């Protein structure tokens, strides 16, 4: 039982942004029913390493969900969808703008069937505006949104982040927050609504402090020269003797003081935010310092020093780290088809609703018949739907 138990959602999305959003909600107890087409379903099923039927990417994103196959291009399929939203009254879709209307299941139509329906449309550029119909991916949204221009160093140029910032942070999480807000509003007023979430909008909001500064002083931030992206020695990535790296985040003066005293550089304490050639020289000085020890030696060195200095770990090291293990950020459970599964756990920790073993990700269409019977269709109806290729 989770805080969202009793709420039911239809998930029409595929790939990463939508399924990550519904994963967050499903982990919190919402009943999420994936609506997949008859031909292929969620494209993510075939991506990444495949052990038997589904790929690792799909298994990671779709625990605690159900799956139903449904042909939304035929009238009978639309009729089933209309019946579903009588109880599954939250809908997430990730199509291009206009597709839901062309299918006959846009917000205006759904609202006629259920005035309290909440429809969340998650797209690249939103449901309106000159870029409404443009295709795109994460790299395009963070590029057009200015985030990519600010990522990297002066020497490297823009660097593609290792995780999909627009898809996950600016898209999926914004969608999840908006859906929760819409649920709260409906609990108070009884009214549904159409949520228009654009990943590009989310990227702009992620600029936060950089945008706030620029909009005030009109000075363009420069890649690798911002306070938290390489400008100062106190907030840097440093290579070690063995070719690994350490992260130093001694941003507050007290941490910088602790760091300098520990490494024998007391003369640098008052030069934390010095500018000009001295700033560059200090960075080089600390860089040379870190090259005198291996990463393991630095880990041991800083074990009892309060200076915000930690190793940069590889994934195998991350998942063996005692903090990760203690916080149960890796979970293990048995999948009926794929066998033993290990994946990232839920980051939300609560005293009221502890997360138990998850329900394994569904096979495509696994719950179709179960759901149809639950909303009133007979065996004869279901057989007819099969013959007509509706399900």
CORNOR-V486151 format. One record per helix or strand of 3 or more residues. SS is the DSSP state (helix for helix, strand for strand). FROM is the first residue (numbers start at 1). TO is the last residue. Records with the same first field share a line. If there is no record, write none. Layout:
SS = FROM-TO + FROM-TO
This chain:
strand = 8-11 + 31-36 + 65-69 + 90-93 + 118-123 + 193-198 + 235-239 + 245-249 + 309-311 + 330-335 + 339-344
helix = 17-27 + 43-46 + 56-61 + 75-84 + 99-103 + 107-113 + 138-144 + 148-150 + 165-189 + 199-206 + 208-217 + 253-262 + 266-271 + 277-290 + 295-301 + 315-318 + 322-326 + 368-374 + 379-387
